[in-house]
Amino acid sequence: MLAATAAIGGTAMTPRKNRYYAGPVSDHFDGTRFFNPGGQPPRGGLDLLKWKLNGQKQVWPEAVPLPAKAQPATAHDDLRITMVGHATMLIQTAGLNILTDPVWSDRASPLAFAGPKRVTEPGIAFADLPKVDLILLSHNHYDHLDLVTLKSLNQGHAPQIITPLGNDAILRPDLPEARIETRDWDEAAPFGPVTVHVEPCHHWSARGVADRSMALWAAFVIEGPAGKILHIGDTGFDEGRPYRRVRDKHGPMDLAILPIGAYEPRWFMRAQHQNPEEAVKGMQICGARHAVGHHWGTFQLTDEARDDPPKALTAALMAQDLRAERFQPLAPAQVWTRPVA
């Protein structure tokens, strides 16, 4: 979730200060905290207070009913995306079932009685999930890493979990027997017919007030028989650098799964959350044939109205003379399949 800035600086490795990770200094780890090379940290506590007191937060509905929940197939050979909600999606490809940042809890919060509350039910009932083979955890914010959901998934499915450096230390106390693999940026993890590449994005991490940026955040490129899929859980646009880097390294994407919500006010959110216009630019920069939008409409994290992201996405596509089918914002229970050429 959203909080104050992460301190960045220093060169000596002091692993005892980091509760999650001890490793060598790198171009994005100063020995204590991770950072965005050449980028911006999130704003600090005074700016957070200024934002919270601005009076611009739009009113969301208390509940948005689903017409029907999705009933996913056991598996899919080509490529199918089913939206659960927020950043949680079921990616079915090459016979595998892959979940991203799974959250079935009612709140994106460390507390069961406070914090952002879900306004739509999950698009797939937990009991209706097919056998989950792989979980991709992009970072440790509560709207992306939910220990309650992960414990249930591990008990019922025993999936492989792939996540950036340091997040295993958060998972282990609650999931001592889970199969967890951590990777740094520019590292890869083969899994059956696919390879998961862990790539940079422009974000940050925290579970509380004393662990700012002590675990890494990342994007993923899933490379397999259906092509190359870019999945980003959260990112600031960062002048398009994450997208250019992916294109330079991997070539054009077949599908980009991109965040389009939690972006207002821009003066506060720009460094950590791209807006729909920037997401469209990102799709173009990485050469994606198609894109789907997530990270909107489930938890109210920022000031914009619930339906602002898809409206802004439509306007951004029209401004670039792009067909709406190129970039579809998925609501819970909606399904995307690769269009017939």
DRENPADO-218457 format. One line per field, with one value per residue: residue number from 1; residue in one letter; x, y, z negated of N, C-alpha, C in turn. Coordinates in steps of 0.02 Angstrom, whole numbers, plus 50000, padded with zeros to 5 digits. Each point is the difference from the previous one (the first is absolute). Example, Ala and Ser with C-alpha at 12.3 -4.5 7.8 and 13.67 -1.06 7.14 Angstrom:
REM residues 2
num 1_2
residu A_S
n.x 50660_49982
n.y 49716_50053
n.z 49610_50036
ca.x 49955_50042
ca.y 50059_50059
ca.z 50000_49997
c.x 50045_49961
c.y 50060_50055
c.z 50000_49963
//
This chain:
REM residues 341
num 1_2_3_4_5_6_7_8_9_10_11_12_13_14_15_16_17_18_19_20_21_22_23_24_25_26_27_28_29_30_31_32_33_34_35_36_37_38_39_40_41_42_43_44_45_46_47_48_49_50_51_52_53_54_55_56_57_58_59_60_61_62_63_64_65_66_67_68_69_70_71_72_73_74_75_76_77_78_79_80_81_82_83_84_85_86_87_88_89_90_91_92_93_94_95_96_97_98_99_100_101_102_103_104_105_106_107_108_109_110_111_112_113_114_115_116_117_118_119_120_121_122_123_124_125_126_127_128_129_130_131_132_133_134_135_136_137_138_139_140_141_142_143_144_145_146_147_148_149_150_151_152_153_154_155_156_157_158_159_160_161_162_163_164_165_166_167_168_169_170_171_172_173_174_175_176_177_178_179_180_181_182_183_184_185_186_187_188_189_190_191_192_193_194_195_196_197_198_199_200_201_202_203_204_205_206_207_208_209_210_211_212_213_214_215_216_217_218_219_220_221_222_223_224_225_226_227_228_229_230_231_232_233_234_235_236_237_238_239_240_241_242_243_244_245_246_247_248_249_250_251_252_253_254_255_256_257_258_259_260_261_262_263_264_265_266_267_268_269_270_271_272_273_274_275_276_277_278_279_280_281_282_283_284_285_286_287_288_289_290_291_292_293_294_295_296_297_298_299_300_301_302_303_304_305_306_307_308_309_310_311_312_313_314_315_316_317_318_319_320_321_322_323_324_325_326_327_328_329_330_331_332_333_334_335_336_337_338_339_340_341
residu M_L_A_A_T_A_A_I_G_G_T_A_M_T_P_R_K_N_R_Y_Y_A_G_P_V_S_D_H_F_D_G_T_R_F_F_N_P_G_G_Q_P_P_R_G_G_L_D_L_L_K_W_K_L_N_G_Q_K_Q_V_W_P_E_A_V_P_L_P_A_K_A_Q_P_A_T_A_H_D_D_L_R_I_T_M_V_G_H_A_T_M_L_I_Q_T_A_G_L_N_I_L_T_D_P_V_W_S_D_R_A_S_P_L_A_F_A_G_P_K_R_V_T_E_P_G_I_A_F_A_D_L_P_K_V_D_L_I_L_L_S_H_N_H_Y_D_H_L_D_L_V_T_L_K_S_L_N_Q_G_H_A_P_Q_I_I_T_P_L_G_N_D_A_I_L_R_P_D_L_P_E_A_R_I_E_T_R_D_W_D_E_A_A_P_F_G_P_V_T_V_H_V_E_P_C_H_H_W_S_A_R_G_V_A_D_R_S_M_A_L_W_A_A_F_V_I_E_G_P_A_G_K_I_L_H_I_G_D_T_G_F_D_E_G_R_P_Y_R_R_V_R_D_K_H_G_P_M_D_L_A_I_L_P_I_G_A_Y_E_P_R_W_F_M_R_A_Q_H_Q_N_P_E_E_A_V_K_G_M_Q_I_C_G_A_R_H_A_V_G_H_H_W_G_T_F_Q_L_T_D_E_A_R_D_D_P_P_K_A_L_T_A_A_L_M_A_Q_D_L_R_A_E_R_F_Q_P_L_A_P_A_Q_V_W_T_R_P_V_A
n.x 50043_49970_50063_50043_50048_50036_50041_50038_50052_50065_50060_50014_50015_49939_50007_50028_50006_50008_49937_50001_50052_50048_50029_50036_50036_49950_49983_49966_50056_49988_49981_49951_49993_49946_50015_49970_50045_50023_49962_49937_50016_49956_49950_50020_50006_50034_50027_50011_50017_50039_50017_50008_50025_50010_49959_50043_49998_49992_49934_50018_49969_49957_49961_50035_49938_50018_49993_50061_50020_50063_49996_50062_50025_50008_50006_50049_50001_49957_49953_49985_49970_49992_49961_50038_50046_50003_50052_49945_50039_49958_50064_49966_50056_50011_49936_50027_49989_50005_50010_49977_50044_49991_49941_49977_50041_49960_50058_50026_50012_50043_49945_49965_50007_50057_50002_50028_49934_49996_49989_50039_49958_50043_50029_50042_49951_50026_49942_49990_50053_50028_50031_50022_50036_49987_50032_49984_50046_49971_49968_50019_49977_49957_49995_50060_50020_49955_50025_49941_49997_50061_49982_49942_50032_50044_49950_49966_50054_50035_49986_50037_50039_49995_50050_50003_50062_50006_49957_50047_50036_49958_50011_50064_49992_49963_50050_50014_49950_49986_49988_50051_50001_50057_49990_50058_50000_49977_49966_50006_49939_50029_49942_50013_49945_50003_50025_50007_50000_50044_49960_50038_49971_49962_50019_49973_50018_49954_50008_50044_50014_50025_49966_50003_49977_49984_49946_50020_49987_49954_50015_49957_50044_49941_50050_49958_49966_49964_50066_50005_49992_49989_50016_49967_50017_50053_49992_50048_49980_50030_49966_49964_50045_49953_49961_50042_50012_49936_49983_50049_49978_49934_50003_49957_49952_49977_50010_49974_50011_49964_50026_49936_50003_49969_49979_49947_50028_50009_49997_49955_49960_50022_50038_49940_49951_50006_49981_49936_50009_50033_49949_49962_50036_49994_49937_50001_50031_49966_49964_49959_49983_49994_49952_50005_49950_50037_49995_49936_49957_50050_50058_49970_50052_49970_50007_50020_49947_49956_49958_50041_50034_49945_49969_50049_49996_49934_50004_50044_49961_49946_50035_50015_49935_49992_49987_49939_49995_50042_49961_49985_49963_50028_49935_49988_50022_50027_49995_50065_49987_50052_49993_49954_50059
n.y 49941_50059_50019_50011_50045_49966_49994_50038_49962_50018_49973_50004_49935_50011_49935_50014_50054_49950_49999_50016_50040_49956_50048_49990_50055_50031_50003_49954_49986_50042_49938_50046_50043_49977_50017_50051_49969_50060_49968_49996_50014_49964_50042_50049_49997_50057_49975_49944_50037_50037_49942_49969_50061_49978_49953_49968_49961_49965_50001_49943_49958_49985_49986_49961_49981_49937_50005_49975_49951_50009_49955_50010_49985_49936_50011_50035_49980_50045_50046_49998_50059_49980_50055_49997_50047_50066_49974_49969_49963_49961_49985_49981_49965_49968_49995_50060_50001_50064_50012_50062_50017_49938_50032_49956_50032_50018_50002_50053_49964_50021_50039_49957_50053_50013_50054_50008_50008_49937_50029_49955_49950_49954_50011_49965_49958_50006_49973_50049_50016_49998_49944_50037_50012_50065_50033_50057_50015_50057_50008_50033_50049_50021_50044_49974_50005_49951_49999_50026_50034_50022_50005_50026_50039_50012_50005_50035_50036_50019_50062_50007_50034_50049_50030_50066_50019_49962_49989_49955_50050_50033_49957_49988_50050_50020_49992_49968_49967_50062_49989_50033_50035_50029_50056_50020_50065_49987_49968_49936_49975_49945_49989_49936_50012_50036_50060_50012_50056_50016_50052_50054_50032_50054_49973_49969_49992_49970_49973_50046_50032_49940_49985_50066_49972_49960_49995_49963_50041_49976_50000_49967_49965_49976_49960_49985_49943_50036_50006_50066_49991_50065_49985_50057_49988_50038_50060_50043_50048_50043_50046_49946_50010_49982_50035_50051_49992_49988_50050_50037_49972_50006_50059_50007_50024_49939_50005_50059_49979_50056_50031_50017_49979_50035_50052_50016_50058_50027_50057_49961_49978_50052_50004_49983_50040_49966_50048_49999_50066_49997_49964_50042_50050_49971_49988_50062_50024_49957_50032_50007_49941_49978_50030_49983_50036_50010_49983_49984_50039_49975_50031_50043_50012_50033_50058_49968_50015_49955_50034_50041_49947_49962_50052_50009_49934_50003_50054_49967_49946_50036_50029_49935_50009_49973_49941_50003_49956_50049_50037_49944_50044_49953_49988_49992_49938_50055_49976_49998_49990_49970_50059_49976_49986
n.z 50000_49987_49998_49951_50010_50045_49949_50039_49999_50001_49985_49935_50003_49976_50013_49940_50038_50042_49982_50065_50012_50010_50034_50054_49994_50031_50064_49961_49966_49949_49989_50000_50050_50032_50063_50030_50036_49983_49956_49978_49937_49966_49999_49959_49934_50007_50056_49965_49948_50040_50028_49942_49994_50063_49974_50039_49947_50056_50000_49975_50041_49952_50051_50041_50012_49998_50066_50003_49961_50016_50048_49979_50060_50003_50065_50028_50062_50023_49994_49936_49990_49937_49997_49947_50003_50008_49968_49979_50039_50032_50010_50053_50002_50057_49984_49987_49934_50017_49935_50010_49954_49979_50003_49955_49960_49949_49968_50030_49946_49953_50003_49964_49960_50033_50038_50059_50010_50014_50060_50027_50003_49980_50058_49962_49985_49940_49984_50045_49963_50060_50008_49949_50054_50012_49952_50029_49954_50019_49942_49945_50038_49953_50049_49987_49937_50005_49939_49985_50056_49991_49935_50019_50043_49953_49956_50045_50018_49947_50022_50054_49959_50045_49968_50002_49996_49946_50049_50011_49973_50039_50050_49985_49957_50050_50042_49944_50028_50013_50063_49977_50056_49980_50033_50022_50011_50059_49953_50012_50004_50024_50032_50006_50037_49944_50015_49935_50034_49953_50009_50011_49950_50003_49942_49948_49936_49963_49941_49981_49943_49985_50055_50007_50056_49950_50039_50050_50050_50041_50064_50039_50034_50020_50011_50050_50011_49956_49992_49999_49934_50003_49937_49987_49937_49995_50028_49989_50041_49959_50034_49986_49952_49954_50040_50006_49936_49989_50039_49973_49944_50005_50031_50051_49959_49987_49934_49983_49938_50002_49946_49986_49937_49951_50036_49963_49982_50060_49967_49971_50048_50034_49946_49978_50026_50057_50044_50020_50005_49943_49978_50035_49976_49941_50016_50023_49946_49962_50046_49947_50024_49938_49964_49936_49974_49946_49935_50011_49967_49965_49990_49961_50038_50051_50032_50055_50038_49980_50038_49967_49973_50005_49972_49956_49992_50003_49962_49963_50007_49989_49952_49993_50013_49940_50027_49974_50050_50018_49960_49968_49965_49963_49996_49934_50012_50026_50061_50008_50064_50025_50029_50039_50026
ca.x 49957_50036_50026_50051_50056_50055_50064_50047_50066_50050_50031_50022_49948_49985_49942_49961_49948_49947_49971_49978_50049_50071_50033_50050_49980_49991_49977_49933_49998_50056_50024_49945_49936_49997_49980_49992_50058_49983_49929_49977_49967_49935_50003_50006_49944_49965_49961_49946_49949_49970_49955_49943_49957_49984_49929_49985_49984_49933_49960_49989_49943_50018_50002_49985_49985_50021_49945_50013_50071_50030_50011_50056_50014_50056_50062_49993_50065_50025_50008_49937_50007_49937_50011_49973_49990_50060_50057_49996_49975_50018_50028_50001_50040_50043_49976_50014_49957_50044_49966_50041_49985_49933_49967_49929_49977_49954_50037_50071_50021_50022_49946_49938_49944_50014_50038_49960_49954_49979_49932_49973_50022_50047_49969_49999_49995_50062_49989_49995_50065_50032_50064_50046_50068_50052_49980_50048_49990_50040_50030_49971_49944_49945_49953_50033_50024_49950_50022_49943_49986_50057_49998_49947_50023_50053_49970_49958_50029_50073_50031_50064_49994_50058_49994_50065_50042_49978_49930_49996_50003_49933_49957_50021_49968_49932_50001_50067_50013_49986_50054_50011_50063_50009_50043_50017_49988_50040_50008_49944_49981_49963_49947_49967_50007_50011_50053_49980_50055_49986_50024_49989_49947_50014_49952_50032_49969_49996_49944_49989_50034_50072_50031_49995_50043_50046_49990_50000_49940_50021_49954_50015_49987_49988_50018_49978_49974_49952_50034_50028_49949_50026_49954_50025_49953_49998_50059_49997_50019_50072_50020_49997_50060_49988_49974_50054_50048_49971_50001_50069_50025_49959_49962_49930_49958_49936_49949_50023_49951_50027_49958_49972_49964_50034_50047_49987_50023_50062_50060_50021_50001_50035_50061_49988_49944_49985_49929_49983_50036_50068_49995_49995_50067_50040_49982_50030_50073_50022_49980_49949_49944_49939_50011_49943_50012_49979_50017_49949_49932_49988_50017_50012_50065_50019_49946_49956_49938_50010_49997_50045_50053_49981_49983_50063_50032_49966_50021_50070_50003_49973_50049_50053_49967_50006_49937_49988_50016_50071_50015_49935_50000_49961_49964_49997_49965_50009_50050_50033_50034_50036_49957_50019_50032
ca.y 50059_50062_50028_50050_49986_49957_50033_49972_50029_49959_49950_49942_49951_49992_49956_49994_50051_49977_49940_49953_49980_50017_49984_50050_50064_49997_50063_50016_49982_50037_49963_49998_50009_50000_50064_50004_50036_50058_50015_50040_49965_50029_50061_49989_50002_50064_49999_49953_50035_50050_49965_49973_50056_50044_50003_49984_49929_49988_49950_49937_49960_49952_49933_49994_49928_49965_49964_49929_49986_49960_49929_49985_49932_49967_50025_50031_49990_50061_50054_50026_50038_50011_50049_49988_50066_50040_49973_49927_49972_49932_49995_49930_49994_49941_49950_50021_50049_50047_50055_50058_50039_49977_50029_49985_50029_50057_50063_50003_50033_49954_49994_49972_50045_50067_50001_49997_49944_49977_50020_49947_49933_49971_49977_49926_49974_49965_49928_49984_50005_49938_49987_50055_49975_50050_50066_50054_50055_50055_50038_49981_50041_49957_49987_49953_49942_49986_49937_49956_49967_49958_49939_49956_49973_49951_49940_49965_49993_49993_50026_50034_50073_50037_50068_50033_49991_50022_49985_49934_50008_50017_49943_49940_49985_49976_49947_49970_49945_50022_50000_50071_50018_50072_50020_50071_50025_49971_49928_49961_49938_49954_49962_49959_50025_50072_50031_50064_50049_50052_50061_50060_50049_50058_49998_49996_49947_50008_49969_50041_50064_49992_49953_50030_49978_49947_49943_50025_49999_49980_49979_49933_49979_49928_49979_49931_49984_50050_50063_50036_50037_50045_50015_50048_50009_50071_50036_50067_49998_50010_50021_49943_49958_49928_49972_49997_49949_49935_49993_49990_49935_49942_50011_50020_49956_49979_50028_50037_50005_50062_50036_50062_50036_50026_50048_50070_50056_49984_50026_49952_49931_49992_49960_49930_49972_50031_50010_49964_50027_49973_49929_49993_50012_49941_49948_50016_49996_49930_49966_49949_49995_50010_50014_50001_50044_49977_50047_50052_49981_49952_50033_50072_50018_50068_50049_49999_49962_49930_49988_50045_49968_49978_50059_50031_49955_50009_50064_49995_49961_50042_50053_49969_49967_49928_49966_49983_49930_49992_50007_49992_49998_49942_50001_49933_49947_50005_49955_50020_49948_50029_50007_49965_50047
ca.z 50000_50010_49938_50008_50044_49980_50000_50048_49994_49968_50043_49963_49988_49929_50005_49939_50001_50043_49968_50051_50051_49992_50063_50021_50030_50072_50028_49974_49929_49970_49942_49953_50033_50073_50027_50072_50027_50040_49993_49944_49945_49983_49958_49928_49955_50003_50061_49989_49961_50045_50044_49964_49978_50056_50011_50070_50008_50027_49965_50035_49975_49948_50030_50071_50009_50061_50032_49989_49992_50053_49987_50044_50019_49964_50028_50066_50034_50031_49952_49974_49938_49964_49947_49933_49972_49987_50038_49999_50063_50017_50067_50022_50060_50005_49952_49931_49968_49966_49966_49984_49940_49981_49942_49993_49938_50007_49995_50017_49938_49948_49951_50026_49987_50025_50061_50062_50001_50066_50019_50042_49981_50048_50062_49997_49932_49983_50009_50072_50034_50022_49966_50011_50007_49990_49976_50009_49952_50026_49945_49936_49976_49978_50054_50046_49963_49948_49969_49988_50063_50018_49959_50026_50064_49989_49971_50047_50067_49996_50061_49998_49993_50023_49974_49995_49941_49934_49983_49969_49928_49978_50010_49965_49935_50010_50050_49991_50047_50069_50050_50015_50033_50008_50055_50008_50068_50055_49991_50028_49966_50044_49968_50051_50068_50003_49960_49970_49994_49950_50032_49960_50009_49957_49944_49935_49960_49927_49963_49941_50002_49988_50048_50066_50055_49979_50045_50069_50042_50067_50053_50025_50069_50004_50068_50009_50066_50023_50012_49943_49962_49949_49945_49951_49946_49985_50024_50028_50071_50000_50067_50045_49998_49991_50062_50049_49979_50017_50073_50022_49978_50018_50060_49988_49961_50027_49956_49942_49946_49973_49953_50027_49948_49940_50028_49982_50041_50036_49968_49949_50023_50064_49995_49982_50037_50064_50015_50062_50058_49998_50014_50073_50026_49983_50047_50064_49995_49997_50061_49986_50047_49961_49929_49955_49944_49934_49946_49995_49989_49946_49937_50009_49971_50016_50003_50058_49995_50018_50072_50037_50040_50067_50041_50021_50048_50064_50027_50020_50061_50055_50016_50039_50057_49990_49988_49930_49991_49987_49929_49967_49927_49978_49936_49971_50036_50072_50029_50062_50038_50057_50059_50062_50046
c.x 50045_50023_50057_50060_50049_50065_50047_50068_50047_50026_50019_49942_49991_49938_49959_49944_49941_49973_49984_50056_50070_50036_50047_49968_49995_49977_49930_49993_50061_50030_49948_49933_50008_49977_49995_50058_49979_49928_49985_49972_49930_50008_49996_49937_49960_49957_49941_49943_49964_49950_49937_49951_49976_49926_49978_49980_49927_49965_49991_49936_50024_50006_49981_49987_50028_49940_50006_50075_50025_50009_50057_50006_50058_50067_49985_50068_50028_50009_49931_50013_49931_50014_49965_49983_50066_50059_50000_49967_50022_50023_50004_50035_50042_49980_50013_49948_50043_49958_50049_49973_49931_49975_49926_49972_49955_50036_50072_50035_50029_49946_49937_49941_50011_50044_49955_49960_49978_49929_49969_50026_50052_49964_49999_49992_50062_49993_49997_50066_50022_50065_50050_50072_50052_49968_50057_49982_50045_50034_49957_49946_49939_49948_50029_50024_49955_50015_49942_49984_50056_50003_49948_50021_50054_49972_49961_50031_50075_50035_50072_49987_50065_49990_50069_50033_49968_49930_49991_50002_49933_49954_50015_49966_49930_49996_50066_50016_49988_50062_50008_50068_50002_50050_50013_49978_50050_50018_49936_49989_49962_49946_49962_50010_50013_50062_49976_50062_49978_50034_49986_49934_50012_49948_50038_49963_49998_49941_49983_50040_50076_50034_49996_50052_50053_49989_49990_49931_50022_49940_50021_49987_49994_50011_49982_49973_49951_50031_50027_49947_50037_49946_50035_49946_49989_50062_49983_50026_50076_50026_50004_50058_49986_49977_50053_50049_49974_50002_50071_50026_49962_49966_49928_49962_49938_49942_50034_49942_50023_49952_49976_49965_50044_50053_49988_50010_50068_50062_50026_50013_50045_50060_49985_49944_49990_49925_49984_50035_50071_50000_49995_50068_50045_49985_50033_50076_50024_49977_49947_49945_49934_50020_49935_50018_49973_50016_49951_49934_49985_50011_50011_50063_50017_49937_49951_49937_50011_50002_50043_50052_49976_49979_50063_50037_49968_50022_50072_50008_49974_50050_50057_49973_50010_49932_49994_50020_50075_50016_49934_50008_49955_49968_49997_49952_50004_50059_50027_50032_50031_49952_50026_50028_49959
c.y 50062_50028_50047_49976_49950_50040_49965_50033_49953_49947_49938_49951_49990_49957_49995_50051_49978_49934_49945_49971_50024_49979_50056_50063_49991_50067_50018_49978_50032_49965_49994_50002_49995_50069_49996_50039_50058_50022_50041_49955_50028_50060_49983_50013_50065_50004_49951_50034_50053_49968_49978_50055_50043_50005_49982_49927_49991_49944_49939_49967_49951_49929_50004_49926_49973_49966_49924_49991_49956_49928_49977_49926_49972_50026_50029_49997_50065_50055_50027_50034_50008_50046_49978_50067_50033_49973_49924_49976_49927_49999_49925_49996_49937_49946_50018_50049_50043_50055_50056_50033_49981_50031_49982_50031_50060_50067_49992_50036_49947_49987_49973_50048_50071_49995_49992_49936_49984_50023_49951_49933_49975_49971_49925_49980_49958_49925_49979_50007_49932_49991_50054_49973_50049_50065_50049_50057_50057_50041_49990_50046_49956_49986_49953_49937_49991_49932_49952_49960_49951_49936_49951_49969_49947_49935_49960_49983_49987_50025_50022_50075_50031_50073_50033_49992_50028_49981_49931_50005_50019_49939_49942_49988_49971_49942_49962_49945_50020_49996_50072_50008_50076_50013_50075_50022_49967_49926_49965_49937_49956_49964_49963_50030_50075_50018_50067_50043_50055_50064_50062_50034_50055_50002_50002_49947_50021_49959_50041_50064_49993_49954_50027_49972_49949_49935_50029_49994_49983_49993_49929_49996_49924_49980_49927_49989_50051_50067_50030_50045_50044_50011_50048_50009_50073_50032_50073_49996_50011_50016_49942_49952_49926_49966_49995_49945_49930_49988_49987_49931_49942_50008_50017_49946_49979_50029_50037_50006_50057_50033_50066_50042_50022_50052_50073_50011_49986_50026_49951_49931_49987_49952_49926_49966_50038_50010_49965_50026_49973_49925_49987_50013_49940_49942_50011_49991_49928_49958_49947_50001_50014_50016_49992_50041_49972_50055_50059_49967_49950_50030_50075_50019_50074_50042_49991_49958_49929_49989_50047_49964_49974_50057_50034_49957_50007_50065_49997_49960_50040_50053_49973_49962_49924_49970_49980_49928_49989_49998_49999_50001_49945_50014_49929_49955_50007_49957_50030_49939_50033_50005_49959_50051_50008
c.z 50000_49933_50017_50039_49971_50003_50048_49989_49966_50047_49963_49988_49925_49994_49937_49997_50041_49973_50050_50043_49981_50064_50020_50026_50075_50026_49978_49927_49967_49939_49946_50035_50076_50023_50076_50029_50045_49994_49939_49945_49991_49954_49926_49961_50003_50063_49995_49962_50043_50047_49963_49978_50057_50016_50070_50011_50022_49962_50044_49975_49947_50028_50073_50014_50065_50032_49991_49992_50057_49978_50045_50016_49960_50024_50069_50034_50029_49947_49981_49933_49970_49941_49935_49967_49984_50042_50002_50064_50006_50072_50016_50067_49996_49950_49928_49976_49955_49968_49987_49938_49970_49935_50003_49935_50013_49997_50023_49943_49953_49948_50033_49995_50027_50062_50062_50005_50072_50014_50050_49975_50050_50061_50009_49927_49985_50012_50073_50037_50026_49960_50017_50000_49976_49976_50012_49952_50019_49946_49938_49972_49989_50054_50053_49965_49939_49970_49988_50064_50018_49959_50026_50066_49990_49972_50052_50067_50000_50062_49989_49995_50024_49982_49997_49931_49937_49981_49970_49924_49970_50002_49952_49933_50007_50049_49997_50050_50072_50044_50026_50033_50006_50056_49996_50069_50049_49987_50024_49959_50049_49960_50054_50069_50006_49960_49976_49992_49952_50024_49956_50016_49949_49944_49934_49960_49927_49974_49938_50006_49994_50051_50072_50048_49979_50037_50070_50031_50071_50047_50021_50075_50000_50073_50009_50070_50028_50013_49936_49969_49949_49947_49952_49947_49984_50031_50012_50071_50009_50070_50049_49995_49987_50065_50054_49983_50016_50075_50025_49983_50030_50068_49984_49962_50039_49960_49943_49951_49955_49951_50031_49946_49943_50019_49981_49925_50032_49964_49947_50029_50060_49996_49989_50039_50065_50007_50067_50062_50003_50014_50075_50032_49986_50046_50067_49998_50000_50059_49991_50053_49966_49928_49963_49939_49935_49949_49998_49978_49944_49931_50015_49962_50007_50013_50058_49987_50026_50075_50040_50042_50068_50046_50026_50050_50069_50033_50025_50065_50060_50020_50042_50061_49997_49985_49926_49986_49984_49925_49962_49924_49975_49932_49973_50038_50076_50023_50064_50032_50061_50060_50059_50049_50064
//
